[in-house]
């Protein structure tokens, strides 16, 4: 394959674990979608020799993407290294200088020479404009590879890639036409899902289709890709998806890379309906997930985080005797929480949740990970018990995603 790519991420903060390297996985995914074979991802320190060494070892690649080390501080030496490697020198770019001055002026911030030095760029590079920040992207070409240097700030890097780099790369490489589609599944663990669809997955190989599992707590994204030898790839993918629906119809919530909260938001918006939440063990996480979607104020009314029993009884009007008899983590309690929060907020739907997130608080009858979830609508109230495990953070996230899945089913019922 003539479209081999390598990714070099620069920064001591990445090596010591102070910052999670999300840039590498995001870039690898996007490059793969374009038809590149990502053969290596390297993370190096901010030291000159380490960066030079990583560039020299990338000679087998056709494309090298470098992120990080483009800031205004003394440890940001990527431009200096690139000048030495490509045998060029820094020169002030007037357009970028004006852009930087404009950013500081709009924010009513003083500008220093250190800030303006962001406009000092290698003379041999092509500039990829950064509309969201002060450090532009830079493209270099030699007889070995095309190198593109991008800022390490994720939202700036992504903006340059999507708005400028995609077309730039298509203009410099003969990229294959690749068809792929994502199927969003929920409420089934990766191992159980793999076993359930094993025969279907085996058939994909015969059709020159490949499958990738992309799991996260409560959700598994399945990405089907048509290989280069696949005839009518888009049509073959659609046929495969239709067959998958017959196997796991209740586990697929969408075709296309969409989050469950976005999907629920679309459902509620289309139906002009609303939802509220009453949360105990999740501490407002469900509300936070729902409101992370732009425009969620149209359908999300609000939430009560009833972490203590007093709030459950005083605000949500849960029967105190029921809490004493059955415990806060019980079907009786979440059913009342769901019904009453829906009445208080006057919504079409409501979610209520109470559980033992851990790592403490579990009993033999209700061990850590025990969670009761209820969803109420005008037609009915349903409640279900779950056992999620021993990890507190994971329990909270899985419980929140599961509650959203119950809401989804209630809306489409």
C-alpha positions in Angstrom: 0.0 0.0 0.0 1.4 3.4 -1.0 -0.6 5.3 1.6 1.3 4.4 4.7 1.0 6.9 7.6 2.8 7.5 10.9 1.7 9.7 13.8 4.2 11.4 16.1 2.8 13.0 19.3 5.1 15.4 21.1 4.9 16.3 24.8 6.3 15.3 28.2 2.8 15.6 29.6 1.7 12.7 27.4 4.5 10.5 28.5 4.0 11.0 32.2 0.2 10.5 32.0 -0.7 14.1 32.9 -2.7 14.4 29.7 -4.5 11.6 27.9 -3.4 11.3 24.3 -6.7 11.5 22.6 -5.2 13.1 19.5 -3.5 9.8 18.4 -6.6 7.7 18.4 -8.7 10.4 16.7 -6.1 11.0 14.0 -5.7 7.2 13.4 -9.4 6.8 13.0 -9.7 9.7 10.5 -6.7 8.6 8.5 -8.0 5.0 8.3 -11.4 6.3 7.0 -9.5 8.2 4.3 -7.7 5.1 3.2 -4.3 5.4 4.9 -2.6 2.5 6.6 -1.5 3.8 10.0 1.6 1.6 10.6 3.0 3.4 13.7 2.1 5.8 16.5 4.9 7.3 18.5 4.9 9.5 21.6 8.1 11.4 22.3 9.3 14.0 24.8 9.9 17.7 24.1 13.6 17.1 23.8 15.3 18.0 20.5 17.1 14.7 19.9 14.0 12.7 20.6 11.9 14.6 18.1 14.7 14.4 15.4 15.1 10.7 16.0 11.3 10.1 15.6 11.4 12.0 12.2 14.4 10.0 11.0 12.7 6.7 11.8 9.5 7.7 9.9 11.2 7.4 6.5 9.2 4.4 5.4 5.9 6.3 5.7 4.3 8.4 2.9 2.6 10.6 5.4 3.7 11.8 8.8 1.4 13.7 11.1 3.1 15.5 14.0 1.1 17.0 16.9 2.2 19.2 19.8 5.0 21.5 20.6 3.8 24.5 18.8 3.0 26.8 21.7 4.7 30.0 22.8 6.7 28.6 25.7 10.4 27.6 25.7 9.7 23.9 25.7 7.7 24.2 22.4 10.6 23.4 20.0 8.8 21.6 17.1 9.3 24.5 14.7 13.0 24.7 15.5 13.4 20.9 14.9 11.4 21.0 11.6 13.6 23.9 10.4 16.7 21.9 11.0 15.2 18.7 9.5 14.0 20.3 6.3 17.0 22.7 6.1 15.0 26.0 6.2 14.7 28.9 8.6 12.0 30.8 10.5 10.4 33.9 9.0 7.6 36.1 10.3 4.3 35.4 8.4 2.3 38.7 8.3 -1.1 37.0 7.8 -0.6 34.9 10.9 0.7 37.8 12.8 -2.4 39.8 12.0 -4.6 36.9 13.0 -2.9 36.5 16.4 -3.2 40.3 17.0 -6.9 40.1 16.2 -7.5 37.2 18.6 -5.9 39.2 21.5 -7.6 42.4 20.6 -11.1 40.7 20.5 -10.4 39.2 24.0 -9.1 42.6 25.3 -5.8 40.9 26.3 -2.3 42.3 26.1 -0.1 40.8 23.4 3.6 40.1 23.9 6.4 39.4 21.5 6.3 35.8 22.8 2.8 35.5 21.4 3.7 37.1 18.1 6.5 34.6 17.7 3.8 32.1 16.9 3.8 33.8 13.5 7.4 32.8 12.9 7.1 29.9 10.5 9.6 27.8 8.5 9.9 29.4 5.1 9.5 26.1 3.2 6.2 25.1 4.8 2.7 25.5 3.4 0.5 27.1 6.1 -2.7 25.4 7.2 -4.7 28.2 8.8 -5.9 27.8 12.4 -9.0 29.8 12.8 -9.5 28.7 16.4 -6.0 29.4 17.8 -2.6 31.1 17.3 -0.5 28.1 16.1 -1.2 27.2 12.5 -0.7 23.9 10.9 2.3 23.4 8.6 2.9 21.1 5.7 6.4 20.0 4.4 7.4 17.9 1.5 10.6 16.1 0.6 11.6 13.1 -1.4 10.7 10.8 1.5 7.2 11.8 2.8 4.7 14.6 3.3 4.8 15.9 6.9 2.0 17.9 8.4 2.6 19.5 11.8 -0.6 20.3 13.8 -1.1 22.0 17.2 -1.6 19.7 20.2 -4.8 21.4 21.4 -7.5 18.8 20.4 -10.2 21.2 19.2 -7.7 23.2 17.2 -6.1 20.1 15.7 -9.5 18.6 14.7 -10.7 21.8 13.1 -7.6 22.1 10.9 -7.8 18.4 9.9 -11.5 18.5 9.0 -11.7 21.9 7.3 -8.4 21.9 5.5 -6.4 18.7 5.7 -8.9 16.3 4.3 -9.0 18.1 0.9 -5.3 18.7 1.1 -4.6 15.0 1.5 -7.0 14.1 -1.2 -5.1 16.4 -3.5 -1.7 14.8 -2.7 -2.6 11.1 -2.5 -4.4 8.6 -4.7 -6.8 7.5 -2.0 -9.1 4.5 -2.4 -12.9 4.9 -2.2 -13.8 3.3 1.1 -17.3 2.7 2.2 -18.0 2.1 5.9 -21.0 2.4 8.3 -21.4 2.4 12.1 -24.1 0.5 13.9 -24.7 1.6 17.5 -25.6 -1.2 19.9 -26.6 -0.8 23.5 -27.3 -3.0 26.5 -25.1 -5.9 25.6 -21.5 -6.6 26.5 -18.9 -7.0 23.8 -18.2 -10.7 24.4 -21.9 -11.6 24.4 -22.5 -9.5 21.3 -19.6 -11.2 19.5 -21.0 -14.6 20.4 -24.5 -13.6 19.3 -23.5 -12.3 15.9 -20.6 -14.8 15.2 -22.2 -16.5 12.2 -23.2 -13.2 10.7 -19.7 -11.8 11.2 -18.2 -14.9 9.5 -20.3 -14.3 6.4 -18.9 -10.7 6.1 -15.5 -12.1 5.2 -17.0 -13.9 2.2 -18.5 -10.6 1.0 -15.1 -8.7 1.4 -16.5 -6.8 4.4 -14.6 -6.4 7.7 -16.0 -5.6 11.2 -14.5 -3.6 14.0 -15.7 -3.6 17.6 -15.5 -0.2 19.3 -16.7 -0.8 22.9 -17.4 1.7 25.7 -19.4 1.2 29.0 -22.9 0.2 28.0 -22.4 0.7 24.3 -20.6 -1.1 21.5 -20.1 0.6 18.1 -19.8 -1.9 15.2 -18.1 -0.5 12.1 -18.5 -2.4 8.9 -16.0 -1.5 6.1 -16.1 -2.6 2.5 -12.6 -3.7 1.4 -11.1 -2.5 -1.9 -12.1 -5.8 -3.6 -15.7 -5.5 -2.6 -18.0 -4.8 -5.5 -21.0 -2.5 -4.7 -19.6 -1.9 -1.2 -22.3 0.5 0.0 -25.0 -1.9 -1.1 -23.3 -4.9 0.5 -23.0 -3.0 3.8 -26.7 -2.1 3.7 -27.6 -5.7 3.1 -25.4 -6.8 6.0 -27.0 -4.3 8.4 -30.5 -5.5 7.5 -29.4 -9.0 8.3 -28.0 -7.8 11.6 -31.3 -6.2 12.5 -33.0 -9.6 12.3 -30.5 -11.0 14.9 -30.4 -8.2 17.5 -33.3 -5.8 16.7 -33.7 -4.6 20.3 -29.9 -3.9 20.7 -29.5 -1.5 17.8 -30.5 2.0 18.5 -29.1 3.7 15.4 -27.2 3.3 12.2 -24.5 6.0 11.9 -22.1 7.3 14.5 -24.5 9.0 16.9 -24.4 9.1 20.7 -27.4 7.7 22.7 -28.1 11.2 24.2 -28.2 12.7 20.7 -30.5 10.0 19.5 -32.9 10.5 22.4 -32.8 14.2 21.9 -33.9 13.8 18.3 -36.7 11.5 19.3 -38.0 13.9 22.0 -37.6 16.9 19.7 -39.5 15.2 16.8 -42.3 14.2 19.2 -42.3 17.6 21.0 -42.0 15.7 24.3 -40.0 16.3 27.5 -38.1 14.5 30.2 -36.9 15.0 33.8 -34.6 12.9 36.1 -34.5 12.0 39.8 -31.1 10.6 40.6 -29.5 9.1 43.6 -26.4 7.0 43.0 -25.6 8.7 39.7 -25.4 12.1 41.3 -26.7 14.0 38.3 -24.7 12.2 35.6 -27.8 11.3 33.6 -28.8 15.0 33.6 -25.3 16.0 32.6 -25.3 13.5 29.7 -28.7 14.7 28.4 -27.7 18.4 28.6 -24.4 17.8 26.9 -26.4 18.0 23.6 -26.9 21.4 22.1 -30.6 22.4 22.1 -31.4 20.0 25.0 -33.4 22.8 26.8 -36.2 22.0 24.3 -36.9 18.7 25.9 -35.0 18.4 29.2 -36.9 20.2 32.1 -34.6 19.5 35.0 -33.4 17.1 37.7 -33.5 16.4 41.4 -30.3 14.8 42.8 -31.9 13.0 45.8 -28.7 11.6 47.3 -30.1 11.6 50.9 -33.2 9.9 52.0 -34.5 13.2 53.4 -34.5 14.7 49.8 -36.3 11.5 48.6 -39.1 12.0 51.2 -39.2 15.8 51.4 -38.8 16.8 47.8 -39.8 13.7 45.8 -42.5 12.6 48.3 -41.3 9.0 48.6 -43.1 7.2 51.4 -40.8 7.1 54.4 -42.2 3.8 55.6 -41.3 2.2 52.2 -37.7 3.4 52.5 -37.6 1.9 56.1 -39.1 -1.4 54.9 -37.5 -1.9 51.5 -34.5 0.4 51.6 -33.6 3.3 49.3 -32.3 0.9 46.7 -35.6 -0.8 45.9 -38.2 -1.1 43.3 -40.8 0.5 45.5 -38.7 3.6 46.0 -37.6 4.2 42.3 -41.2 3.7 41.1 -42.3 6.6 43.4 -39.3 8.7 42.5 -40.1 8.3 38.7 -43.8 9.0 39.1 -43.4 12.0 41.4 -40.6 13.7 39.5 -42.7 13.5 36.3 -45.6 15.0 38.2 -43.5 17.8 39.8 -41.8 18.8 36.5 -44.9 18.1 34.3 -43.0 16.1 31.7 -43.9 13.4 29.3 -41.2 11.0 30.6 -39.0 10.7 33.7 -36.1 8.6 34.8 -35.4 7.6 38.4 -32.4 5.7 39.7 -31.1 4.5 43.1 -28.2 2.1 43.7 -25.0 1.1 45.5 -22.3 2.6 43.4 -19.5 1.5 45.7 -16.9 0.7 46.7 -18.6 0.8 50.1 -22.2 0.5 51.2 -22.9 -3.0 49.8 -24.7 -5.7 51.7 -25.2 -9.4 51.1 -28.7 -8.7 49.9 -27.7 -5.6 47.9 -24.0 -5.9 46.9 -22.0 -3.1 45.3 -23.3 -2.5 41.8 -26.9 -3.2 42.6 -29.0 -0.5 40.9 -32.7 0.0 40.4 -33.9 2.1 37.5 -37.4 3.3 36.7 -38.9 5.1 33.7 -42.3 6.7 33.8 -44.6 7.9 31.0 -48.2 8.7 30.8 -49.0 5.1 29.7 -46.9 3.2 32.3 -44.1 3.0 34.8 -41.5 0.3 34.5 -38.7 -0.6 36.9 -35.7 -3.0 36.5 -32.9 -4.2 38.7 -29.3 -4.4 37.5 -26.0 -5.6 38.8 -23.1 -3.7 37.3 -20.0 -4.7 39.3 -17.5 -3.3 41.8 -16.0 -0.2 40.1 -17.7 3.0 41.2 -16.9 5.2 38.2 -17.9 2.4 35.8 -21.1 1.6 37.7 -22.2 5.2 37.5 -21.6 5.5 33.8 -23.1 2.1 33.0 -26.2 2.8 35.1 -26.6 6.2 33.3 -26.3 4.7 29.9 -28.7 1.8 30.8 -31.3 4.3 32.1 -31.1 6.2 28.8 -31.7 2.9 26.9 -34.8 2.3 29.0 -36.0 5.8 28.2 -35.3 5.1 24.5 -37.4 2.0 24.5 -40.2 3.8 26.3 -40.3 6.6 23.8 -40.4 4.3 20.7 -42.8 1.8 22.4 
